[in-house]
């Protein structure tokens, strides 16, 4: 198994407030963004949480995107993992993270990248 795990903490997001608070809108967009980079969404679950934020995930074969929003702080935590034993999927992971960051329009981000697994 080989994969790429990307995380991003997004601060002072300048997107429309609905992107931080509307679970249904964000779920549909995340599934569409995953599909746009060549991933295949299987299921998603996005739920409102106390304080008006959202916690959600899109599940894909060998991959996921998870996020949590805090509208009052205009902040988002994002986690993207893409793994595949047969082919390198890292471009898809990076493309999805790029789309997510652009969607929320943060003033600044803290991003990390972790190579997962071993070569066969």
C-alpha distances in whole Angstrom, upper triangle without the diagonal:
4,7,10,13,16,19,23,26,29,33,36,34,37,36,38,38,37,34,34,35,35,32,33,33,30,28,29,29,25,24,26,24,21,22,24,21,19,17,19,20,20,22,24,26,28,31,34,34,37,38,37,34,31,27,25,22,20,18,16,13,10,12,15,18,20,24,27,30,33,36,39,37,36,32,29,25,22,19,16,12,11,7,6,5,9,10,11,12,13,17,16,15,18,21,20,21,24,25,25,27,30,30,31,33,33,35,32,29,27,23,20,17,14,11,8,5,6,7,7
4,7,10,14,17,20,24,26,30,33,32,35,34,36,36,36,32,32,34,34,31,32,32,29,27,28,27,23,23,25,23,19,21,22,19,18,16,18,20,21,23,23,26,27,30,33,33,36,37,36,33,30,27,24,21,20,18,16,14,10,11,14,17,19,22,26,29,32,35,37,35,34,30,27,23,20,17,14,11,9,6,6,6,9,9,8,9,10,13,14,13,15,18,18,18,21,23,23,24,27,28,29,30,30,32,29,26,24,20,17,14,11,8,6,4,6,6,8
4,7,10,13,17,20,23,26,30,28,31,30,32,33,32,28,28,30,30,28,29,28,25,24,25,24,20,20,22,19,16,18,19,16,16,14,16,17,19,20,21,23,24,27,30,30,33,34,33,29,26,23,21,18,17,15,14,12,9,9,11,13,16,19,22,25,28,31,34,31,30,26,23,20,17,13,10,7,6,4,6,8,11,10,8,7,7,11,11,9,12,15,14,15,17,19,19,20,23,24,25,26,26,29,26,22,20,17,14,11,9,6,5,6,9,10,12
4,6,10,13,17,19,23,26,25,28,27,30,30,29,26,26,28,28,26,27,27,23,22,24,22,18,19,20,18,15,18,18,15,15,14,17,17,19,21,20,22,23,26,28,28,31,31,31,27,24,22,20,17,16,15,14,14,11,9,11,12,14,17,20,23,26,28,31,28,27,23,20,17,14,11,8,6,6,6,9,12,14,12,9,8,6,9,10,7,9,12,12,11,14,16,16,17,20,21,22,23,23,25,22,19,17,13,11,7,6,5,6,9,11,13,15
4,7,10,14,16,20,23,22,25,25,27,27,27,23,23,25,26,24,25,25,21,20,22,21,17,18,20,17,15,18,19,16,17,15,17,17,19,20,19,20,21,23,25,25,28,28,27,24,21,19,17,15,15,14,14,15,12,9,10,10,11,14,16,19,22,25,27,25,24,20,17,14,11,7,6,4,7,8,12,15,17,15,13,11,9,12,11,8,10,13,12,10,14,16,15,15,19,20,20,21,20,23,20,16,14,11,8,6,5,6,7,10,13,16,18
4,7,10,13,16,20,19,22,21,24,24,24,21,20,23,24,22,24,23,19,19,21,19,16,17,19,16,14,18,18,15,17,15,18,18,20,20,19,20,20,22,24,24,26,26,25,22,20,17,16,14,15,15,15,17,14,11,11,9,11,12,15,17,20,22,24,22,20,17,14,11,8,6,5,6,9,11,15,18,20,18,15,12,10,12,11,7,8,11,10,8,11,13,12,12,15,16,16,18,17,19,16,12,11,7,6,5,6,9,10,14,17,19,22
4,7,10,13,17,16,19,19,22,22,22,19,18,20,22,20,23,22,18,18,21,19,15,18,20,17,16,19,20,17,19,18,20,19,21,21,19,19,18,20,21,21,23,23,22,19,17,15,15,14,15,16,17,19,17,14,12,10,10,10,12,14,16,19,21,18,17,14,11,8,6,5,6,9,12,15,18,21,23,21,18,16,13,15,14,10,10,13,11,8,11,13,11,11,15,15,14,16,14,17,14,10,8,6,5,7,9,12,13,17,20,22,25
4,6,10,13,13,16,16,19,19,20,16,15,18,20,19,22,21,17,18,20,18,15,18,19,16,16,20,20,18,21,19,22,21,23,22,20,20,18,20,20,20,22,21,20,17,16,15,15,15,16,18,19,22,20,16,14,11,11,10,11,12,14,16,18,15,14,10,8,6,5,7,9,12,15,18,22,25,26,24,21,18,16,16,16,12,11,13,12,8,10,12,9,8,12,13,11,12,11,13,10,6,6,4,6,9,12,15,17,20,23,25,28
4,7,10,10,14,15,18,17,18,15,14,17,19,19,22,21,17,19,21,19,17,20,21,18,19,23,22,21,24,22,25,23,25,24,21,20,18,19,19,18,20,18,18,15,15,14,15,16,18,20,22,24,23,19,17,14,12,10,10,10,11,14,15,12,11,7,6,5,6,9,12,15,18,21,25,28,30,28,25,22,19,20,19,16,15,17,15,11,13,14,11,9,13,13,11,12,9,11,9,6,5,6,9,12,15,18,20,23,27,29,32
4,7,7,10,11,14,14,16,13,11,15,17,18,20,19,16,18,20,18,16,20,20,18,19,22,22,21,24,23,25,23,26,24,21,21,18,19,19,18,20,18,17,14,14,15,16,17,19,21,23,26,25,21,18,15,13,11,10,9,10,12,13,10,8,5,5,6,8,11,14,17,20,24,27,30,32,30,26,24,21,21,20,17,16,16,15,11,12,13,10,7,10,11,8,8,6,8,6,5,7,9,12,15,18,21,23,27,30,32,35
4,6,9,11,14,14,16,14,12,15,18,19,22,20,18,20,23,20,19,23,23,21,22,26,25,24,27,27,29,27,29,28,24,23,21,21,20,19,19,17,17,14,15,17,18,20,22,25,27,30,28,25,22,18,17,13,12,10,10,11,11,8,6,5,7,9,11,15,17,21,24,27,31,34,36,33,30,27,24,24,23,21,19,20,18,15,15,16,13,10,12,13,9,9,5,6,6,6,9,11,15,18,21,24,26,30,33,35,38
4,6,9,12,11,14,13,11,15,18,19,22,20,18,21,23,20,20,24,24,22,24,27,26,26,29,28,30,28,31,29,26,25,22,22,20,19,20,17,16,14,16,18,20,22,24,27,29,32,31,27,24,21,19,16,14,11,10,10,10,7,5,6,9,12,14,18,20,24,27,30,34,37,39,36,33,30,27,27,26,23,22,22,20,17,17,17,14,12,13,13,9,8,5,5,7,9,12,15,18,22,25,28,30,33,37,38,41
4,6,9,9,12,10,9,12,15,17,19,17,15,18,19,17,17,20,21,18,21,24,23,23,26,26,27,25,28,26,23,22,19,20,18,18,19,17,15,13,14,16,18,20,21,25,26,30,29,25,22,19,17,14,13,10,10,9,10,9,5,6,8,11,13,17,19,22,25,29,32,35,37,34,31,28,25,24,23,21,20,19,17,15,14,14,11,9,10,9,5,5,4,6,8,10,13,15,18,21,24,27,29,33,36,37,40
4,7,8,11,10,10,13,15,18,20,17,15,19,20,17,18,21,21,19,22,24,23,24,27,27,29,27,30,28,25,24,21,22,20,21,21,19,17,15,17,19,20,22,23,27,28,32,31,28,25,21,20,17,16,13,13,11,12,11,8,10,11,15,16,20,21,25,27,31,34,38,39,36,33,30,27,26,25,23,21,20,19,17,16,15,13,11,10,9,6,5,6,7,10,12,16,18,21,24,27,30,32,36,38,40,43
4,6,8,7,8,11,12,15,16,13,12,16,16,14,15,18,18,16,19,22,20,21,25,24,26,24,27,25,22,22,19,19,18,19,21,18,16,14,15,17,18,20,21,24,26,29,30,26,23,19,18,15,15,12,13,10,13,13,9,10,11,15,15,19,20,24,26,30,32,36,37,34,32,28,26,25,23,22,20,19,17,16,15,13,11,10,9,7,5,6,8,10,13,14,18,19,22,24,27,30,31,35,38,39,42
4,5,6,8,10,10,13,15,12,12,15,16,14,16,19,18,17,21,23,22,23,26,26,27,25,27,25,22,21,18,18,17,18,20,17,14,14,15,18,18,20,21,25,27,31,31,27,24,21,20,17,16,13,13,10,13,13,10,12,13,17,18,21,22,26,28,32,35,38,39,37,34,31,29,28,26,24,23,22,20,19,18,15,14,13,12,9,8,9,11,14,17,18,21,22,25,27,30,33,34,37,41,42,44
4,5,6,7,8,12,14,11,11,15,16,15,16,19,20,19,22,24,23,25,28,27,28,25,27,25,21,20,16,16,14,15,16,13,11,10,12,15,17,19,21,25,27,31,31,28,24,21,19,16,14,11,10,7,10,11,8,11,12,16,17,21,22,26,28,32,35,39,40,38,35,32,30,29,27,25,25,23,21,20,20,17,15,15,14,11,9,11,12,15,17,18,21,22,25,28,30,33,34,37,41,43,45
4,5,5,5,9,10,8,8,12,13,12,14,17,17,17,20,22,22,23,26,25,25,22,24,22,18,17,14,14,12,14,16,14,10,10,11,14,15,17,19,22,25,29,29,26,23,19,18,15,14,11,12,9,12,14,11,13,13,16,17,20,22,25,27,31,34,37,38,36,34,31,30,28,26,25,24,23,20,19,20,17,15,15,15,11,10,13,15,18,20,20,23,23,26,28,31,33,34,37,40,42,44
4,6,6,8,10,7,6,10,11,9,11,14,14,14,16,19,19,20,23,22,22,20,22,20,16,15,12,13,12,14,16,15,11,10,9,12,12,15,16,20,22,26,26,22,19,16,15,12,11,9,11,9,12,13,10,11,10,13,14,17,18,22,24,27,30,34,35,33,31,27,26,25,22,21,21,19,16,16,16,13,11,12,12,8,7,11,12,16,17,17,20,20,23,24,27,29,30,33,37,38,40
4,6,8,11,10,8,11,13,12,12,16,17,16,18,21,21,22,25,23,24,21,23,20,17,15,12,12,10,11,13,11,8,6,7,10,11,14,16,20,22,26,26,23,19,16,14,10,9,6,7,5,9,10,7,8,8,11,12,16,18,21,24,27,31,34,36,34,31,28,26,26,24,22,21,21,18,16,17,15,12,13,13,10,8,11,12,15,16,16,18,19,22,24,26,29,29,33,36,38,40
4,6,9,9,8,11,13,13,14,17,18,18,20,22,23,24,27,25,25,22,23,20,16,14,11,10,7,9,11,9,6,5,6,10,11,15,17,20,23,27,28,24,21,17,15,12,10,7,8,6,10,12,10,11,11,14,15,18,20,23,26,29,32,36,37,36,34,30,29,29,26,24,24,24,20,19,21,18,15,16,17,14,12,15,16,19,20,20,22,22,25,27,29,31,32,35,38,40,42
4,6,5,6,9,10,11,12,14,16,16,18,20,21,23,25,23,23,20,21,18,14,13,9,9,8,11,13,13,9,8,7,11,11,14,15,19,22,26,27,23,20,17,15,13,12,10,12,10,14,16,14,14,13,16,16,19,20,23,26,29,32,35,37,35,33,30,29,28,25,24,25,23,20,20,21,18,15,17,17,14,13,16,18,21,22,22,24,24,26,28,30,32,32,35,38,40,42
4,6,5,6,9,10,10,12,14,15,16,18,20,21,23,21,20,17,17,14,11,9,5,6,6,10,13,13,10,8,6,8,8,11,12,16,19,22,24,20,17,14,13,11,10,10,12,12,15,17,15,15,13,15,15,17,18,21,23,26,29,32,34,32,31,27,27,27,24,22,23,22,18,19,20,18,15,17,18,14,14,18,19,22,23,22,24,23,25,26,28,30,30,32,36,38,39
4,6,5,6,9,10,11,12,14,16,17,18,21,22,20,19,15,16,13,10,9,7,8,9,13,16,17,13,12,10,11,10,12,12,16,18,22,24,21,18,15,15,13,14,13,16,15,19,20,18,18,16,18,17,19,19,22,23,27,29,32,34,32,31,27,28,27,24,23,24,22,19,20,21,18,16,19,19,15,16,19,21,25,26,25,26,26,27,28,30,31,31,33,37,38,40
4,6,5,6,9,10,11,12,14,16,16,19,21,19,19,16,17,15,12,12,10,11,12,15,18,18,14,13,11,13,12,13,13,17,19,23,24,21,18,15,15,14,14,13,16,15,18,20,17,17,15,17,17,19,19,22,23,27,29,33,33,32,30,26,26,25,22,21,22,20,17,18,19,15,14,16,16,12,13,17,19,22,23,23,25,24,26,27,29,31,31,34,37,38,40
4,6,5,6,9,10,10,12,14,15,17,19,17,17,14,16,14,10,10,8,10,11,14,17,17,13,11,9,10,9,10,11,14,17,20,21,18,15,12,11,10,11,10,13,13,17,18,15,14,12,14,13,15,15,18,20,24,26,30,31,29,27,24,23,22,19,18,19,17,14,15,16,13,10,13,13,10,11,14,16,20,21,19,21,21,23,24,25,27,27,30,34,35,37
4,5,5,6,9,10,11,12,14,16,17,15,14,11,12,10,7,7,6,9,11,14,18,18,15,13,10,10,7,8,8,11,14,17,19,16,13,11,10,10,12,12,16,16,20,20,18,17,14,15,13,15,15,17,18,22,24,27,28,27,26,22,22,22,18,18,19,18,14,15,17,14,12,15,16,13,14,18,19,23,23,22,23,22,23,24,25,27,26,29,32,33,35
4,6,5,6,9,10,11,12,15,16,14,13,11,12,11,9,10,10,13,14,18,21,22,18,16,13,14,11,11,10,13,14,18,20,17,15,13,13,13,15,16,19,19,22,23,20,20,17,18,16,17,17,19,19,23,24,28,29,27,26,22,23,22,18,18,20,17,14,16,17,14,13,16,16,13,15,18,21,24,25,24,25,24,25,26,27,28,28,30,33,34,36
4,6,5,6,9,10,10,13,14,14,14,12,14,13,11,12,11,14,16,19,22,22,19,16,14,14,12,12,10,14,15,18,20,17,14,12,13,13,15,15,18,17,21,21,18,18,15,16,14,16,15,18,18,22,24,28,28,26,25,21,21,19,16,16,17,14,11,13,14,10,10,13,12,9,12,15,17,21,22,21,22,21,23,23,25,26,27,29,32,33,35
4,5,5,6,9,10,11,13,11,12,9,12,11,9,11,10,13,15,18,21,21,19,16,13,12,10,9,7,11,12,15,16,13,11,8,10,10,12,13,17,17,21,21,18,17,14,14,11,12,11,14,15,18,20,24,25,23,22,18,18,17,14,13,14,12,9,11,12,9,8,12,12,10,12,15,17,21,21,19,20,19,20,20,22,23,23,26,29,30,31
4,6,5,6,9,10,11,9,8,6,9,9,7,10,11,15,17,20,24,24,21,18,15,14,11,9,6,9,9,13,15,12,10,9,11,12,15,17,20,21,25,25,22,20,17,17,14,14,13,14,14,17,19,23,23,22,21,17,18,17,13,13,15,13,10,13,14,12,11,15,15,13,15,19,21,24,24,22,23,21,22,22,23,24,23,25,28,29,30
4,5,5,6,9,10,9,9,8,12,12,11,14,14,18,20,23,26,26,23,21,18,17,14,13,10,12,12,15,17,15,13,12,14,15,18,19,22,22,26,26,23,22,19,19,16,17,15,16,16,19,21,24,24,22,21,18,18,17,13,14,15,13,10,13,14,11,11,15,14,12,15,18,21,24,24,23,24,22,24,23,25,25,25,27,30,31,32
4,5,5,7,9,9,10,10,13,14,13,15,15,18,20,23,26,26,23,20,17,17,14,13,10,13,12,15,16,13,12,10,13,14,17,17,21,21,25,24,21,20,17,17,14,14,12,14,14,17,19,23,23,20,19,15,15,14,10,11,12,9,7,9,10,7,8,12,11,10,13,15,18,21,21,20,21,19,20,20,22,22,23,25,28,28,30
4,5,6,7,5,7,7,11,12,11,14,15,19,21,23,27,27,24,21,18,17,14,11,8,10,9,12,13,10,9,8,12,13,17,18,22,23,27,26,23,21,18,17,13,13,10,11,11,14,16,19,19,17,16,12,13,12,8,9,11,9,6,9,11,9,10,13,14,13,15,18,20,23,23,20,21,19,19,18,19,20,20,22,25,25,27
4,5,5,5,6,7,10,12,13,16,17,21,23,26,29,30,27,24,21,20,17,14,11,11,10,12,14,12,12,12,15,17,20,22,25,26,30,29,26,24,21,21,17,17,14,14,13,16,16,20,19,17,17,13,15,13,10,12,13,11,9,13,14,11,13,16,16,15,18,21,23,26,26,24,25,22,23,21,23,22,22,24,27,27,28
4,6,7,9,10,14,16,16,19,19,23,25,28,31,31,28,25,22,22,19,17,14,15,13,15,17,14,14,14,17,18,21,22,26,26,30,29,26,24,21,21,18,18,15,16,15,17,18,22,21,18,17,14,15,12,9,11,12,9,8,12,12,10,12,15,14,14,17,19,22,25,25,23,24,22,23,21,23,23,24,26,28,28,29
4,6,9,11,15,17,17,20,20,24,26,28,32,32,29,26,23,22,19,17,14,14,12,14,15,12,13,13,16,18,21,23,26,27,30,29,26,24,21,20,17,16,13,13,12,14,15,19,18,15,14,10,11,8,5,8,9,6,6,10,10,9,12,14,14,15,18,19,21,24,24,21,22,19,20,18,20,19,20,22,24,24,25
4,7,10,13,15,17,20,21,25,28,30,33,34,31,28,25,23,20,17,14,14,11,12,13,12,13,14,17,20,23,25,28,29,33,32,29,27,24,23,19,18,14,14,11,13,13,16,15,13,12,9,11,10,7,10,12,9,9,13,14,13,15,18,18,18,21,23,25,28,27,25,25,22,22,20,21,20,20,22,23,23,24
4,6,10,12,13,17,18,22,25,27,31,31,29,26,22,21,17,14,11,10,7,8,10,8,10,11,14,17,21,23,27,28,31,30,28,25,22,21,17,15,12,11,9,11,12,15,15,13,13,9,11,11,7,9,12,10,9,13,14,13,14,18,18,18,21,23,24,28,27,24,24,21,21,19,19,19,18,20,22,22,23
4,6,9,11,15,17,21,24,27,30,31,29,26,22,20,17,13,10,9,6,7,10,9,10,12,15,18,21,23,27,28,32,32,29,27,23,22,19,17,14,13,11,13,13,16,16,15,15,12,15,15,11,12,15,14,12,15,17,16,17,20,21,20,22,25,27,30,29,27,27,24,24,22,22,21,21,22,24,24,24
4,6,8,11,14,17,21,23,27,28,26,23,19,17,13,10,6,6,5,8,10,9,9,10,13,15,18,21,24,26,29,29,27,25,21,20,17,15,13,13,12,14,15,18,19,18,18,15,17,17,13,13,16,15,12,15,18,16,15,19,20,18,21,24,25,29,28,26,26,24,23,22,22,22,21,22,25,26,26
4,7,11,14,17,21,23,27,28,26,23,20,18,14,11,7,6,5,7,11,10,10,12,14,17,20,22,26,27,31,31,29,27,23,22,19,17,15,15,14,15,16,19,20,20,20,17,19,20,16,16,20,19,16,18,21,19,19,22,23,22,24,27,28,32,31,28,29,26,26,24,24,24,22,23,26,27,27
4,7,10,14,17,20,23,25,23,20,17,15,11,8,6,5,7,10,13,11,10,11,12,15,17,20,23,25,28,28,26,24,21,20,17,16,15,15,15,17,19,22,23,23,23,20,21,22,18,18,21,20,17,19,21,19,18,22,23,21,22,26,27,31,30,28,28,26,26,25,25,25,23,25,28,29,29
4,7,10,14,16,20,21,19,17,13,11,7,6,4,6,9,12,14,12,10,9,10,12,14,16,19,21,24,25,23,21,18,17,15,14,14,15,16,18,20,23,25,24,24,20,21,22,18,17,20,19,15,17,20,18,16,19,21,18,19,23,24,28,27,25,25,24,24,23,24,25,23,25,28,30,31
4,7,10,13,16,18,16,14,10,8,5,6,7,9,12,15,17,15,11,11,10,11,12,14,17,19,22,23,21,20,17,16,15,15,15,16,18,21,23,26,28,27,27,23,24,24,21,19,22,21,18,19,21,19,17,20,22,19,19,23,24,27,27,25,25,24,24,24,25,26,25,27,30,32,33
4,7,10,13,15,13,10,7,6,4,6,8,11,15,18,19,17,13,11,9,9,9,11,14,15,18,19,18,17,14,14,13,14,15,17,20,22,25,28,30,29,28,25,25,25,22,20,22,21,17,18,20,18,15,18,20,17,17,20,21,25,25,23,23,23,24,24,25,27,26,28,32,34,35
4,6,10,12,10,8,6,6,6,9,12,15,18,22,23,20,16,14,12,11,10,11,13,14,17,18,17,16,14,15,15,16,18,20,23,26,28,32,33,33,32,28,28,28,25,23,25,25,21,21,23,21,18,20,22,19,18,22,22,25,25,24,24,24,25,26,27,29,28,31,34,37,38
4,7,9,6,6,4,7,9,12,15,18,22,25,26,23,19,17,14,12,10,9,11,11,14,16,15,15,14,15,16,18,20,23,25,28,31,35,37,36,34,31,30,30,27,25,27,26,22,22,24,22,19,20,22,19,17,21,21,24,24,23,24,25,26,28,29,31,31,33,37,39,41
4,6,6,5,6,7,10,14,17,20,23,27,27,24,20,18,14,12,9,9,9,11,12,14,15,14,13,14,16,18,21,23,26,29,32,35,38,37,35,32,31,32,29,26,28,28,24,23,25,24,20,21,23,20,19,22,21,24,24,23,23,24,26,27,28,31,30,33,37,39,41
4,6,7,9,10,14,17,21,23,27,30,30,27,24,21,18,15,12,11,10,11,11,14,15,15,15,16,18,21,24,26,29,32,36,39,41,40,38,35,34,35,32,29,30,30,27,26,28,26,23,24,25,23,20,23,22,25,25,24,25,26,27,30,31,34,33,36,39,42,44
4,6,9,11,15,19,22,25,28,32,32,28,25,22,18,15,12,10,7,8,8,10,12,12,13,15,18,21,24,27,30,33,37,40,42,41,39,35,34,34,32,29,30,30,27,25,27,25,22,22,24,21,18,21,20,22,22,22,23,25,27,29,31,34,34,37,40,43,45
4,7,10,13,17,20,23,27,30,30,27,23,20,17,14,11,9,7,7,8,11,11,12,13,15,17,20,23,26,29,32,35,39,41,39,37,34,33,33,30,28,28,28,25,23,25,23,20,20,22,19,16,19,19,21,22,22,23,24,27,29,31,33,33,36,40,42,44
4,7,10,14,17,20,23,27,27,23,20,17,14,10,7,5,5,6,8,10,10,10,9,11,13,16,19,22,25,28,32,35,37,36,34,30,29,29,27,24,25,25,21,20,21,20,16,17,19,16,14,17,16,19,19,19,20,21,23,25,27,30,30,33,36,39,41
4,6,10,13,16,20,23,23,20,16,13,10,8,6,5,7,9,12,13,12,11,9,11,12,14,16,19,22,25,28,32,34,32,31,27,26,27,24,22,23,22,19,18,20,18,15,16,18,15,13,17,17,20,20,19,20,20,22,24,25,27,27,30,34,36,38
4,7,11,14,17,20,20,17,14,11,8,6,4,7,9,12,15,15,14,12,10,10,10,12,14,17,19,22,26,29,31,30,28,25,24,25,22,20,21,21,18,17,19,18,15,16,19,16,15,19,18,21,21,19,19,19,20,22,22,25,24,27,31,33,35
4,7,10,13,17,17,14,10,8,6,5,6,9,12,14,18,18,16,14,11,11,10,11,12,14,17,20,23,26,28,27,26,22,22,23,19,17,19,19,15,15,18,16,13,16,18,15,15,19,19,22,22,20,20,19,20,21,21,23,22,25,29,31,32
4,6,10,13,14,11,7,6,4,6,9,12,16,18,21,21,19,17,13,12,10,9,10,11,13,16,19,22,24,23,22,19,19,20,17,15,17,17,13,14,17,15,13,16,18,16,16,20,20,24,23,20,20,19,19,19,19,21,20,22,26,28,29
4,7,10,11,9,6,5,7,9,12,15,19,20,24,23,21,19,16,14,12,11,10,11,12,15,17,20,22,21,20,17,17,18,14,13,16,15,12,13,16,14,13,16,18,16,17,21,21,25,24,22,22,20,20,19,20,21,20,22,25,26,27
4,7,8,6,5,7,9,12,15,18,22,24,27,27,25,22,19,17,14,12,10,10,10,12,14,17,19,19,18,15,17,18,14,13,17,16,13,15,18,17,16,19,21,19,21,24,25,28,27,24,24,21,21,20,19,19,18,19,23,24,25
4,6,5,6,8,11,15,18,21,25,27,30,29,27,25,21,19,16,13,11,10,9,10,11,15,16,15,16,13,14,16,12,12,15,15,13,15,18,17,16,20,21,20,22,25,26,29,28,25,25,22,21,19,19,19,17,18,21,22,22
4,5,8,11,14,18,21,24,28,30,33,33,31,28,24,22,19,16,13,11,9,9,9,12,13,13,14,12,14,16,13,13,17,17,15,17,20,20,19,23,24,24,25,28,29,32,31,28,27,24,22,20,19,18,16,16,19,19,19
4,7,11,14,17,21,24,28,30,33,32,30,27,23,21,17,14,11,8,6,5,6,9,11,12,12,10,12,14,12,11,15,16,14,16,19,19,19,22,24,24,25,28,28,31,29,26,25,21,20,17,16,14,12,13,15,16,16
4,7,10,14,17,20,24,26,29,28,26,23,20,17,14,10,8,5,4,6,8,12,14,13,12,10,11,13,10,9,12,13,11,13,16,16,15,18,20,20,21,24,24,27,26,22,21,18,17,15,14,14,12,14,17,18,19
4,6,10,14,17,20,23,26,25,23,20,16,14,11,8,6,5,7,9,12,16,17,17,16,12,13,14,11,9,13,13,10,11,15,15,13,16,18,18,18,21,22,25,23,20,20,17,16,15,15,15,14,16,19,21,22
4,7,11,13,17,19,22,21,19,16,13,11,7,6,4,7,9,12,15,19,20,19,17,14,14,15,12,9,12,12,9,9,12,12,10,13,15,14,15,18,18,22,20,17,17,15,15,14,15,16,16,18,22,23,25
4,7,10,14,16,19,18,17,14,10,8,6,5,7,9,12,15,18,22,24,22,21,17,17,18,15,12,14,15,12,11,14,14,11,13,16,15,14,18,17,21,19,16,16,15,15,15,16,18,17,20,23,26,27
4,7,10,13,16,15,13,10,7,5,5,6,9,12,15,18,22,25,27,26,23,20,19,20,17,14,15,16,12,11,14,13,10,12,14,13,12,15,14,18,17,14,14,14,15,16,17,20,20,23,26,29,31
4,7,10,13,12,11,8,6,5,7,9,12,15,19,22,25,28,31,29,27,24,22,23,21,18,19,19,16,14,17,16,12,13,16,14,12,15,14,17,17,15,15,15,17,18,20,23,22,26,29,32,34
4,6,9,9,8,6,4,7,9,12,15,18,21,25,28,32,34,32,30,26,25,25,23,20,20,20,17,15,17,16,12,13,15,13,10,13,12,15,15,14,15,16,18,20,22,25,26,29,32,35,37
4,6,6,6,5,6,9,12,15,18,22,25,28,32,35,37,35,33,30,28,28,26,23,23,23,21,18,20,19,15,15,17,15,12,14,13,15,15,15,16,18,20,23,25,28,28,32,35,38,40
4,5,5,6,8,12,14,18,21,24,27,31,34,37,39,37,35,32,30,29,27,25,25,24,22,20,20,19,16,15,17,14,11,13,12,14,16,16,18,20,23,25,28,31,31,35,38,40,43
4,6,8,11,14,17,20,23,27,30,34,37,40,42,40,38,35,33,32,31,28,28,28,25,23,23,22,19,18,19,17,14,16,14,15,16,17,19,21,24,27,29,33,33,37,40,43,45
4,5,9,12,15,19,22,25,28,32,35,39,41,39,36,33,30,30,29,26,25,26,23,21,21,21,18,16,18,16,13,14,11,12,13,14,15,18,21,24,27,30,31,35,38,40,43
4,7,11,13,17,20,24,26,30,33,37,39,36,34,30,28,28,26,24,23,23,20,18,18,18,14,13,14,13,9,10,8,10,11,12,14,17,20,23,26,29,30,34,37,39,42
4,7,10,14,17,20,23,27,30,34,35,33,31,27,25,25,24,21,20,20,18,15,16,16,13,11,13,12,9,10,8,10,10,10,11,14,16,19,22,25,26,30,33,36,38
4,6,10,13,17,20,23,27,30,32,30,27,24,22,22,20,17,17,18,15,12,14,14,10,9,12,11,8,10,9,12,11,10,11,12,14,17,19,22,23,27,30,32,35
4,7,10,14,17,20,24,27,29,27,25,22,20,20,19,16,16,17,14,11,14,14,10,10,14,13,11,13,11,14,12,10,10,10,12,14,16,19,20,23,27,29,32
4,7,10,13,17,20,24,26,24,21,18,16,17,15,12,12,13,11,8,11,11,8,9,12,12,11,13,12,15,14,11,10,9,11,12,14,17,17,21,24,26,29
4,7,10,13,17,20,22,21,18,15,14,15,13,10,11,13,10,8,12,13,10,11,15,15,14,16,16,19,16,13,12,10,10,10,11,14,14,17,20,23,25
4,7,10,14,17,19,17,15,12,10,12,10,6,9,10,8,7,11,11,10,12,15,15,15,17,17,20,18,15,14,11,11,10,11,12,12,15,19,20,22
4,7,10,13,16,14,12,10,9,11,10,7,10,12,10,10,13,14,13,15,18,18,19,21,21,24,21,18,17,13,12,10,9,10,9,12,15,17,19
4,7,10,12,11,9,6,7,9,8,6,9,11,10,11,14,15,15,17,19,20,21,23,23,26,24,21,19,16,14,12,11,10,9,11,14,15,17
4,7,9,9,8,6,8,11,10,9,12,14,14,15,18,19,19,21,23,24,25,27,27,30,27,24,22,19,16,13,12,10,8,9,11,12,13
4,6,6,7,7,9,12,11,11,15,16,16,17,20,21,21,24,26,26,28,30,30,33,31,27,26,22,20,17,15,12,11,10,11,11,11
4,6,8,9,12,15,15,15,18,19,19,21,23,25,25,27,29,30,31,33,33,36,34,30,28,25,22,19,16,13,11,10,10,9,8
4,7,9,12,14,14,16,18,19,20,22,24,25,26,28,30,30,32,34,34,37,35,32,30,26,24,21,19,16,14,13,12,11,10
4,6,9,11,11,13,15,16,17,19,21,22,23,25,26,28,30,31,32,34,32,29,28,24,22,18,17,14,14,13,13,11,12
4,6,8,9,10,12,13,15,16,18,19,21,22,24,25,27,28,29,31,29,26,24,21,19,15,14,11,12,12,13,11,13
4,6,5,7,9,10,11,13,15,16,17,19,20,22,24,25,26,28,26,23,22,19,17,14,14,12,12,13,14,14,15
4,5,5,6,8,10,11,12,14,15,17,18,20,22,22,23,25,23,20,19,15,14,10,11,9,11,13,14,14,17
4,5,5,6,9,10,10,12,14,15,16,18,20,21,22,24,22,20,19,16,15,13,14,13,15,17,18,18,20
4,5,5,6,9,10,11,12,14,15,16,19,20,21,24,22,20,20,16,16,14,15,14,15,17,19,19,21
4,5,5,6,9,10,11,12,14,15,17,18,19,22,20,17,16,13,12,10,11,12,13,15,18,18,21
4,5,5,6,9,10,11,12,14,16,16,17,19,17,15,15,11,11,10,12,12,15,18,20,20,23
4,5,5,6,9,10,11,12,15,15,17,19,18,16,17,14,15,13,16,16,18,21,23,23,25
4,5,5,6,9,10,11,13,14,16,19,18,15,16,13,14,13,15,16,18,20,23,24,26
4,5,5,6,9,10,11,12,13,16,14,12,12,10,11,11,13,15,17,20,23,24,26
4,5,5,6,9,10,11,12,14,13,12,13,11,13,13,16,18,20,23,25,26,29
4,6,5,6,9,10,12,15,15,14,16,14,16,16,19,20,22,25,28,28,31
4,5,5,7,9,10,14,13,12,13,12,14,15,18,20,21,25,27,29,31
4,5,5,6,7,10,10,8,11,10,13,15,18,20,22,26,28,30,32
4,6,5,8,11,11,11,14,14,17,18,21,23,25,28,31,32,35
4,6,9,12,13,13,16,16,18,20,23,25,26,30,32,33,36
4,6,9,11,11,14,14,17,19,22,25,26,30,33,34,37
4,7,9,10,13,14,18,20,23,26,28,31,34,35,38
4,5,7,10,12,16,18,22,25,27,31,33,35,38
4,7,11,13,17,20,23,27,29,33,35,37,40
4,7,10,13,17,20,23,26,30,32,34,37
4,6,10,13,16,20,22,26,29,30,34
4,7,11,14,17,19,23,26,28,31
4,7,10,14,16,20,22,24,28
4,7,10,13,16,19,21,24
4,7,10,13,16,17,21
4,6,10,12,14,18
4,7,9,11,14
4,7,10,12
4,7,9
4,6
4
